[in-house]
Amino acid sequence: MADLITVEDPDDPRLHDYTGLTDVELRRKREPAEGLFIAEGEKVIRRAKDAGYEMRSMLLSAKWVDVMRDVIDELPAPVYAASPELAEQVTGYHVHRGALASMQRKPLPTAAELLQTARRVVVMESVNDHTNIGAIFRSAAALGMDAVLLSPDCADPLYRRSVKVSMGAVFSVPYARLDTWPKGLESVREAGFTLLALTPDAKARTLDEAAPHTMDRVALMLGAEGDGLSTQALVAADEWVRIPMAHGVDSLNVGAAAAVAFYAVATGRPRA
């Protein structure tokens, strides 16, 4: 059973994991280097725990202690109780959900390991917006995608904002990073996948025409908001596909486009 420790000093060194949560550059460098990530909110914390992530500590406001009592009693990690005002001083923002947990990262699988058993894969290039990363993972989990592959410069799926937006779906969809880009796409093709590049370009076939749900193995490629897939990625693809647009709209936000495309890719597949 964990001890409940009341903290009253925002500079308490035991709260080091929670400092500077609003500084994106700091967290991008610090969290992977120190092997941690932050889970925010009761549901996300529970999902991280259920996914097998080891808890380093929790930081709770008083009213959340009873809500999280079963987790506190089950785990040996220290639990720090703090006022909302002190939590805000530590983290740099108002902790609306009143519960934070510092979790230990797991070693990432390799792309080759994921490709052995997957049939429907998401490939992201240069997606650096954490909200989009979280939204794409949530849709991937909900719509039956098996795995996610990230280009080397994609944002961290375990960054606090990504985890929060995904509602913990980043814990349920396995992911890996491709070591090189776009050369790493060759390993995806060699594993038997058809590389489909999602683009609004008029030369692309519509998803209905391409019928990806009939293909044996599909890797759907998504680019960053605004820029889309790079020329190199488009050249590396086996086929370009698009979502037909109406009313003069030229494209969708990448998170919304991903959800539509995932449905088209997974339609007709057996559901778990």
C-alpha positions as CSV (number, residue, x, y, z in Angstrom):
1,M,0.0,0.0,0.0
2,A,1.3,3.4,-0.9
3,D,1.8,6.1,1.7
4,L,-0.1,9.3,1.3
5,I,2.3,12.2,1.5
6,T,1.1,15.8,1.9
7,V,3.3,18.3,0.2
8,E,3.3,22.1,0.7
9,D,6.4,23.3,-1.1
10,P,6.2,23.6,-4.9
11,D,10.0,23.2,-5.0
12,D,9.9,19.8,-3.2
13,P,12.4,17.6,-5.2
14,R,10.0,14.7,-4.9
15,L,7.7,16.5,-7.4
16,H,10.4,16.8,-10.1
17,D,8.5,14.6,-12.6
18,Y,5.6,17.1,-12.6
19,T,7.5,20.4,-13.0
20,G,7.2,22.4,-16.2
21,L,4.4,20.4,-17.8
22,T,3.5,23.4,-20.1
23,D,7.0,23.7,-21.5
24,V,6.7,21.5,-24.7
25,E,10.4,21.6,-25.6
26,L,11.4,20.7,-22.0
27,R,9.0,17.7,-21.9
28,R,9.9,16.5,-25.4
29,K,13.5,16.2,-24.3
30,R,13.1,15.3,-20.7
31,E,10.4,12.7,-20.7
32,P,11.9,10.2,-23.2
33,A,15.4,10.9,-21.7
34,E,14.2,10.1,-18.2
35,G,11.9,7.3,-19.2
36,L,8.7,8.8,-18.0
37,F,5.4,10.2,-19.2
38,I,2.5,11.9,-17.5
39,A,-1.0,10.5,-17.4
40,E,-3.7,13.0,-16.5
41,G,-7.2,12.3,-15.2
42,E,-8.7,9.2,-13.5
43,K,-9.6,7.3,-16.7
44,V,-6.3,7.8,-18.3
45,I,-4.3,6.9,-15.2
46,R,-6.4,3.7,-14.9
47,R,-5.9,2.8,-18.5
48,A,-2.2,3.3,-18.3
49,K,-2.0,1.1,-15.3
50,D,-4.2,-1.6,-16.9
51,A,-1.9,-1.5,-20.0
52,G,0.9,-2.5,-17.8
53,Y,2.8,0.8,-17.3
54,E,4.6,1.0,-14.0
55,M,3.6,4.0,-11.8
56,R,6.4,6.1,-10.4
57,S,4.1,8.4,-8.3
58,M,0.8,10.2,-8.2
59,L,0.0,13.8,-7.5
60,L,-3.6,14.3,-6.3
61,S,-5.8,17.1,-5.0
62,A,-7.6,16.1,-1.8
63,K,-11.0,15.3,-3.4
64,W,-9.4,12.7,-5.7
65,V,-7.8,10.7,-2.9
66,D,-10.9,8.7,-2.2
67,V,-11.7,8.3,-5.9
68,M,-8.3,6.8,-6.5
69,R,-8.2,4.9,-3.3
70,D,-8.2,1.4,-4.9
71,V,-5.2,2.4,-7.1
72,I,-3.4,3.9,-4.1
73,D,-4.0,0.7,-2.1
74,E,-2.8,-1.6,-4.9
75,L,0.4,0.1,-5.9
76,P,3.6,0.8,-4.0
77,A,4.4,4.1,-5.7
78,P,4.3,7.3,-3.5
79,V,1.2,9.4,-3.6
80,Y,1.5,13.1,-3.1
81,A,-1.5,15.1,-1.9
82,A,-1.5,18.8,-2.8
83,S,-3.8,21.7,-2.9
84,P,-5.0,22.8,-6.4
85,E,-3.0,26.0,-5.9
86,L,0.2,24.2,-5.2
87,A,-0.4,21.7,-8.1
88,E,-0.7,24.7,-10.4
89,Q,2.5,26.2,-9.1
90,V,4.3,22.9,-9.7
91,T,2.9,22.1,-13.2
92,G,2.5,25.5,-14.6
93,Y,-1.2,25.1,-15.3
94,H,-4.5,24.5,-13.5
95,V,-4.9,20.7,-13.1
96,H,-8.6,20.5,-14.0
97,R,-8.9,16.8,-13.5
98,G,-7.2,16.9,-10.2
99,A,-5.1,13.7,-10.7
100,L,-1.7,13.2,-12.3
101,A,0.5,10.2,-12.4
102,S,4.1,9.8,-13.5
103,M,4.4,6.5,-15.4
104,Q,7.5,4.5,-16.5
105,R,7.8,4.1,-20.2
106,K,8.2,0.6,-21.8
107,P,10.7,-0.2,-24.5
108,L,9.2,0.4,-27.9
109,P,8.8,-2.6,-30.2
110,T,10.5,-2.5,-33.6
111,A,8.5,-1.8,-36.8
112,A,9.4,-5.3,-38.0
113,E,7.9,-6.8,-34.9
114,L,4.6,-5.0,-35.4
115,L,4.4,-5.8,-39.1
116,Q,4.6,-9.5,-38.4
117,T,1.0,-9.7,-37.1
118,A,-0.7,-6.5,-38.3
119,R,-2.9,-6.2,-41.3
120,R,-4.0,-2.5,-41.0
121,V,-1.3,0.0,-40.2
122,V,-1.2,3.8,-39.9
123,V,2.0,5.5,-41.0
124,M,2.5,9.1,-39.9
125,E,5.0,11.5,-41.4
126,S,6.0,14.7,-39.6
127,V,2.8,14.9,-37.5
128,N,4.0,17.2,-34.7
129,D,0.8,18.5,-33.3
130,H,0.1,16.6,-30.1
131,T,-3.7,17.1,-30.4
132,N,-3.6,15.5,-33.8
133,I,-1.5,12.6,-32.6
134,G,-3.9,11.9,-29.8
135,A,-7.0,12.2,-32.1
136,I,-5.4,9.8,-34.7
137,F,-4.6,7.2,-32.1
138,R,-8.1,7.4,-30.6
139,S,-9.6,6.9,-34.1
140,A,-7.1,4.1,-34.9
141,A,-8.2,2.2,-31.7
142,A,-11.9,2.8,-32.3
143,L,-11.9,1.8,-35.9
144,G,-9.8,-1.3,-35.8
145,M,-6.3,-0.3,-37.0
146,D,-3.7,-2.7,-35.7
147,A,-0.6,-0.6,-35.3
148,V,1.0,2.9,-35.9
149,L,4.4,3.6,-37.4
150,L,5.9,7.0,-37.0
151,S,8.5,8.8,-39.0
152,P,11.6,9.9,-37.0
153,D,10.3,13.4,-36.6
154,C,6.8,12.7,-35.4
155,A,5.7,14.0,-32.0
156,D,5.8,11.8,-29.0
157,P,2.5,9.9,-28.5
158,L,3.1,9.7,-24.8
159,Y,3.3,13.5,-24.4
160,R,0.7,14.6,-21.8
161,R,-1.5,16.3,-24.4
162,S,-1.5,13.4,-26.8
163,V,-2.3,10.9,-24.1
164,K,-5.2,13.2,-22.8
165,V,-6.8,13.7,-26.3
166,S,-6.5,10.0,-27.1
167,M,-8.3,9.2,-23.8
168,G,-5.6,6.6,-23.2
169,A,-5.9,5.0,-26.7
170,V,-2.1,5.5,-27.1
171,F,-1.8,2.6,-24.6
172,S,-3.9,0.2,-26.6
173,V,-2.6,0.6,-30.2
174,P,1.0,-0.6,-30.5
175,Y,3.4,1.8,-32.2
176,A,7.0,2.0,-33.4
177,R,9.3,4.5,-35.1
178,L,10.8,3.9,-38.5
179,D,14.5,4.4,-38.2
180,T,14.8,6.2,-41.6
181,W,12.5,8.1,-43.8
182,P,11.3,7.5,-46.4
183,K,13.6,4.5,-46.9
184,G,12.0,2.8,-44.0
185,L,8.8,2.5,-46.0
186,E,10.5,-0.2,-48.1
187,S,10.4,-2.5,-45.0
188,V,6.7,-2.0,-44.8
189,R,6.2,-2.9,-48.5
190,E,8.5,-6.0,-48.1
191,A,6.3,-7.1,-45.2
192,G,3.4,-7.4,-47.8
193,F,1.7,-4.1,-47.3
194,T,0.2,-1.9,-49.9
195,L,1.2,1.7,-49.2
196,L,-1.7,4.1,-49.7
197,A,-0.9,7.8,-49.4
198,L,-3.9,9.9,-48.3
199,T,-3.9,13.2,-50.2
200,P,-6.4,15.7,-51.4
201,D,-4.7,15.7,-54.9
202,A,-7.3,15.4,-57.7
203,K,-5.1,12.7,-59.3
204,A,-5.7,10.3,-56.4
205,R,-8.4,7.7,-56.5
206,T,-11.3,8.0,-54.1
207,L,-11.3,5.5,-51.2
208,D,-14.4,3.9,-52.6
209,E,-12.6,3.3,-55.9
210,A,-9.4,2.0,-54.3
211,A,-11.5,-0.3,-52.0
212,P,-8.7,-0.7,-49.3
213,H,-10.9,-3.0,-47.2
214,T,-10.5,-5.7,-49.9
215,M,-6.7,-5.6,-49.7
216,D,-4.9,-8.1,-47.6
217,R,-2.5,-5.7,-45.9
218,V,-2.8,-2.0,-46.0
219,A,-0.5,0.8,-44.7
220,L,-2.3,4.1,-44.8
221,M,0.1,7.1,-44.9
222,L,-0.9,10.4,-43.3
223,G,1.0,13.7,-43.4
224,A,1.2,16.7,-41.2
225,E,-1.6,19.3,-40.9
226,G,-1.3,21.8,-43.7
227,D,1.7,20.4,-45.6
228,G,0.4,16.9,-46.0
229,L,2.7,14.1,-47.1
230,S,6.1,15.1,-48.6
231,T,6.9,14.6,-52.2
232,Q,9.3,11.8,-51.2
233,A,6.6,10.0,-49.3
234,L,4.1,10.4,-52.1
235,V,6.7,9.0,-54.6
236,A,7.3,6.0,-52.3
237,A,3.6,5.1,-52.1
238,D,2.0,2.4,-54.2
239,E,-1.2,4.4,-54.7
240,W,-2.7,7.8,-53.8
241,V,-6.1,7.9,-52.3
242,R,-8.4,10.7,-51.3
243,I,-11.7,11.5,-49.5
244,P,-14.1,13.1,-52.0
245,M,-15.0,16.6,-50.9
246,A,-18.2,18.7,-51.4
247,H,-19.2,22.4,-51.2
248,G,-15.8,23.6,-52.3
249,V,-14.0,22.2,-49.2
250,D,-10.5,21.2,-50.3
251,S,-9.5,19.0,-47.3
252,L,-10.2,18.0,-43.7
253,N,-8.2,18.3,-40.6
254,V,-5.8,15.4,-40.5
255,G,-7.5,13.9,-37.4
256,A,-10.9,14.0,-39.1
257,A,-9.5,12.7,-42.4
258,A,-7.8,9.8,-40.5
259,A,-11.1,8.7,-39.0
260,V,-12.9,8.7,-42.3
261,A,-10.0,6.8,-44.0
262,F,-9.7,4.3,-41.1
263,Y,-13.3,3.4,-41.5
264,A,-12.9,2.8,-45.2
265,V,-9.8,0.7,-44.7
266,A,-11.3,-1.4,-42.0
267,T,-14.9,-1.8,-43.3
268,G,-15.9,-5.5,-43.5
269,R,-13.2,-6.6,-41.1
270,P,-14.1,-8.9,-38.3
271,R,-14.4,-6.9,-35.0
272,A,-12.9,-8.1,-31.8
